[in-house]
Each structure stands twice: as C-alpha cells, then as structure tokens.
Amino acid sequence: MVLTVAAVRGALGFLTRLPAGHDEAAWDAYTRYPVAMVPVGYLVGVLCALPVVLGGLFSLPAPVVGFGYLLAVYGATGINHLDGVADCGDAAVVHGSPADRREVLKDTTTGVGALAAVGLVIAGLALGGVALAGLPLGAAVAVVVVSEVGAKAGMVLLAGVGKPAHEGFGSALTGESGRGTALAGLALATPAVLFGLPAPDWPVVAGVAIASMGAGVLVALAALGWADDRLGGVTGDVFGATNELARVAGIHVGVIAWTLS
C-alpha cells in the first residue's frame, strides 16, 4: 500500500480545518489511498490533547477541560462529520426499504433522529473530556490520541471492506480499496499505543490504549453491518458517523479501562 504526500494532504484537507489545500490532485490521491486518514489521526489527536495537557499542568477544573477538549475537536476537524451523524440518525428512525432510508440521507430537513444523534455525540464527547481530567496526564493523552487514530483506522476499514450504497463519497473511497487497505490502516494505527511509553505505568497505559483503539474498530464493524442492512452499503454519511461515534467510544472505553485497571 503506497502512502503519498499528496494523499495525506488530501486527507488533511477533507478531515481537518487546517490550511492543507483542496486541489483535485490531492483529492484524487486521497481517494486512491484512504489509508492516509490514519496519519491525520495522529496529528488531530495531538492537537485535541492540548486542552487535556493544559488542564493537567494547571490543575484546571474537569468541566473546563471537558469543554476545552470539545472545542479542540471541532476547532481542528470542523463539523462535516457531524452532518453524517445527523443524516444517519434520521435514517435510523425511518421505516422502509434501504432505498427509502437513502432518500432520507439526501433530505436537507433535520428530523428528531438527527437532533438526538448529534446531541448524544456532543454530550458523550464533552462528558468523556470531563472524565479524562481524572486520569493521570500520560494516560489521558494516550486515550485522546489513540481514540482519534482508532476512529480514522475505522474509516479506513470501511473503505477496505465496505461496498458503496450508491455513487458518491462512499464509492470514491471504496472504489480502489480492498482488504489490503484495511490491514494497512490497522498497521499504521498500531504504533499509537506507544504514547505514554516513558511513564513507569506504561504497560497499563498500553493496555488502556489497546482497549480504546479496539473500541473504534468495533464501532466501524458495527457501522458496516448497520449500513449493509439498512442502506444497502456504506455512504459518505456512514463514514462521517463512524468517525464521530468511534471517537466517543474510544474515549469512554479508555477511561473505563483505566478505572478498572
């Protein structure tokens, strides 16, 4: 699996608000090599960990850390993927065929399912940020970074093994991908468990990181199963929703794993 600078730049342009450019060459490279999402996850994870680091260094109140983490996530990544959460939330509550649900994905009207889904993601992320403030700094940073990397690896998994429901963003990412793409994404994500390595409790932190990343992968597999059953395949909205849900799951599973360790 080839990973090019252009592909990483295309992934940066799509997944973040960083000034990476949105030219056609970068976009084409990104869709050919969606594994480029994983390196972007490392960068976004480090940026999102900054409020947690500041909270630990200056003993800031947990709610302040949680709110700072929430701002960092959407300040760095924008809200494009929340649109996927909203659309999938509406599709999830619709009765009918996969074609009926796909029509809902295209509908610009915001329904109760969308409001509930986005509200749950925002609340879950903010509360996860509050919980992070109760962890040792090294463990908290590891959970933030690994959750972000795991979410991106989950999207690469969708690209590698998913089938598109229709022509669009989903088909662009799955078109030239295969199982090798999914395996490459997981391989690139694995070094994330090394965050917190200098700490004396690193074996515990590594176990927490593995649990956090595993949660992201399981969310992607669940999203894949739901999309195949309810939509007839993956779509751009499914990719976006997977990213958001995997991040939330990774944060909470990481906190739980540390608490139980």
C-alpha positions in Angstrom: 0.0 0.0 0.0 1.5 3.3 -1.1 1.1 6.4 1.0 1.9 9.6 -0.8 2.3 13.2 0.4 -0.5 14.2 -1.9 -2.8 11.6 -0.3 -2.0 12.9 3.2 -2.6 16.5 2.1 -5.9 15.5 0.6 -6.9 13.7 3.8 -5.9 16.8 5.8 -7.9 19.0 3.6 -11.0 16.8 4.0 -10.7 15.7 7.6 -9.5 19.0 9.2 -9.8 22.7 9.0 -6.0 23.1 8.6 -4.9 25.0 5.5 -3.7 22.0 3.6 -5.4 22.9 0.3 -8.2 21.2 -1.6 -6.9 20.8 -5.1 -8.0 18.0 -7.4 -4.7 16.2 -7.4 -4.7 15.9 -3.6 -8.3 14.7 -3.6 -7.7 12.1 -6.2 -4.7 10.8 -4.3 -6.7 10.7 -1.1 -9.5 8.6 -2.6 -6.9 6.2 -4.1 -5.1 5.8 -0.8 -7.6 6.4 2.0 -5.1 4.9 4.4 -3.8 8.5 4.5 -6.5 9.2 7.1 -4.5 7.4 9.8 -1.5 9.8 9.9 -4.0 12.6 10.0 -5.5 11.0 13.1 -2.1 11.2 14.9 -1.9 15.0 14.2 -5.5 15.7 15.1 -5.1 13.6 18.3 -2.1 15.6 19.4 -4.0 18.9 18.8 -7.0 17.7 20.7 -4.9 16.6 23.6 -3.6 20.1 24.2 -6.5 21.2 26.5 -6.0 18.0 28.4 -2.3 18.7 28.8 -3.0 22.3 29.9 -5.7 21.1 32.3 -3.2 18.7 33.9 -0.4 21.2 34.1 -2.5 24.0 35.7 -5.0 21.8 37.6 -8.0 23.2 35.8 -11.5 22.1 36.8 -12.7 19.0 35.0 -15.7 20.7 33.3 -13.2 23.3 31.8 -11.0 20.5 30.5 -14.1 18.8 29.0 -15.3 21.9 27.3 -11.8 22.7 26.1 -11.5 19.2 24.6 -14.8 19.6 22.8 -13.7 22.9 21.3 -10.4 21.5 20.3 -12.0 18.5 18.4 -14.4 20.7 16.4 -12.0 23.5 16.0 -9.5 21.1 14.4 -11.9 19.0 12.4 -14.9 21.2 11.7 -18.4 19.8 11.8 -18.6 18.0 8.4 -18.7 14.6 10.1 -21.5 15.7 12.4 -23.6 16.0 9.3 -23.1 12.3 8.8 -24.3 11.7 12.3 -27.4 13.8 11.7 -28.3 12.1 8.4 -27.7 8.6 9.8 -29.7 9.5 12.9 -32.7 10.4 10.7 -32.2 7.3 8.5 -32.1 5.1 11.6 -35.6 6.0 12.7 -37.2 5.7 9.3 -39.3 2.6 8.5 -39.0 1.2 5.0 -36.6 -0.2 2.5 -32.9 0.7 2.1 -33.9 3.0 -0.8 -36.3 4.9 1.5 -33.5 5.4 4.0 -31.1 6.5 1.4 -33.6 9.2 0.4 -33.6 10.4 3.9 -29.8 10.8 3.8 -30.2 13.2 1.0 -33.1 15.2 2.6 -32.0 18.6 3.9 -34.7 18.6 6.6 -33.4 18.0 10.1 -35.6 15.5 12.0 -35.8 14.3 15.6 -33.4 11.4 14.8 -30.7 13.8 13.7 -31.1 16.1 16.7 -31.0 13.1 19.1 -27.9 11.6 17.4 -25.9 14.8 17.3 -26.9 15.6 20.9 -25.8 12.3 22.1 -22.4 12.6 20.3 -21.8 16.1 21.7 -22.8 15.1 25.2 -20.7 11.9 25.0 -17.7 13.7 23.8 -17.9 16.5 26.4 -18.5 14.1 29.3 -15.6 12.0 28.1 -13.5 15.1 28.2 -14.5 15.7 31.8 -13.7 12.1 32.7 -10.2 12.5 31.0 -9.4 15.2 33.6 -9.5 12.5 36.3 -6.8 10.3 34.6 -3.0 10.7 35.0 -1.8 13.0 32.3 0.1 10.4 30.3 -2.9 8.1 30.3 -5.3 10.9 29.3 -3.1 12.0 26.4 -2.8 8.4 25.2 -6.5 7.9 25.2 -7.2 11.1 23.3 -4.6 10.3 20.6 -5.5 6.6 20.3 -9.2 7.4 20.1 -8.6 9.8 17.2 -6.2 7.3 15.4 -8.7 4.5 16.0 -11.5 6.5 14.5 -9.5 7.1 11.4 -8.5 3.4 11.2 -12.2 2.6 11.5 -12.9 4.7 8.4 -10.1 3.0 6.5 -11.6 -0.3 7.5 -14.9 0.8 5.9 -13.1 1.8 2.8 -11.3 -1.5 2.6 -14.1 -3.9 3.2 -17.3 -1.9 2.6 -19.4 -1.8 -0.5 -20.9 1.5 -1.7 -24.6 2.1 -1.4 -24.6 4.5 -4.4 -22.2 6.7 -6.3 -20.7 9.4 -4.2 -18.1 9.9 -1.5 -18.5 6.3 -0.2 -17.9 4.8 -3.7 -14.9 7.1 -4.2 -13.2 5.7 -1.1 -14.1 2.1 -1.6 -13.6 2.0 -5.4 -9.9 1.3 -5.5 -9.6 -0.1 -1.9 -9.5 -3.7 -0.7 -8.6 -5.8 2.3 -5.0 -4.7 1.9 -6.2 -1.1 2.6 -7.9 -2.2 5.8 -4.9 -4.1 7.0 -2.5 -1.2 6.2 -4.8 1.2 8.2 -4.6 -1.1 11.2 -0.9 -1.4 10.9 -0.3 2.3 10.7 -2.6 2.8 13.7 -0.9 0.3 16.0 2.1 2.5 17.0 -0.4 4.8 18.7 -0.3 2.5 21.7 3.3 3.7 22.3 2.0 7.1 23.6 2.9 7.4 27.2 5.9 5.0 26.8 8.3 6.9 29.1 5.9 6.6 32.1 6.6 3.9 34.7 3.0 2.7 34.4 3.3 2.3 30.6 2.2 -1.3 30.5 -1.2 -0.3 32.0 -1.4 2.7 29.6 -0.7 0.5 26.7 -3.5 -1.8 27.7 -5.8 1.1 28.0 -4.7 2.4 24.6 -5.4 -1.0 23.0 -8.9 -1.1 24.5 -9.5 2.4 23.2 -8.4 1.6 19.7 -10.3 -1.7 19.8 -13.5 0.3 20.6 -13.0 2.4 17.4 -12.6 -0.7 15.2 -15.7 -2.4 16.8 -17.7 0.7 16.1 -16.6 0.6 12.4 -17.6 -3.0 12.1 -21.0 -2.3 13.7 -21.5 0.7 11.4 -20.6 -1.5 8.4 -23.2 -4.1 9.4 -25.8 -1.5 10.0 -25.1 0.2 6.7 -25.2 -3.0 4.7 -28.5 -4.0 6.4 -30.3 -0.6 6.4 -28.8 1.3 3.5 -27.5 -1.4 1.1 -23.9 -0.3 1.7 -21.7 2.5 3.0 -22.1 6.1 2.1 -20.2 9.3 2.9 -22.6 9.9 5.8 -21.7 6.5 7.2 -18.0 7.4 7.1 -18.7 10.6 8.9 -20.9 9.0 11.6 -18.3 6.2 12.1 -15.6 8.8 12.7 -17.6 10.6 15.4 -19.0 7.5 17.1 -15.6 5.8 17.1 -14.0 8.8 18.8 -16.7 8.9 21.5 -16.4 5.1 22.1 -12.6 5.3 22.2 -12.6 8.0 24.9 -15.1 6.3 27.1 -13.7 2.8 26.8 -10.2 4.2 27.5 -11.5 5.9 30.7 -13.3 2.7 31.8 -10.3 0.6 31.1 -8.1 2.8 33.2 -10.6 2.9 36.0 -10.8 -0.9 36.1 -7.0 -1.4 35.7 
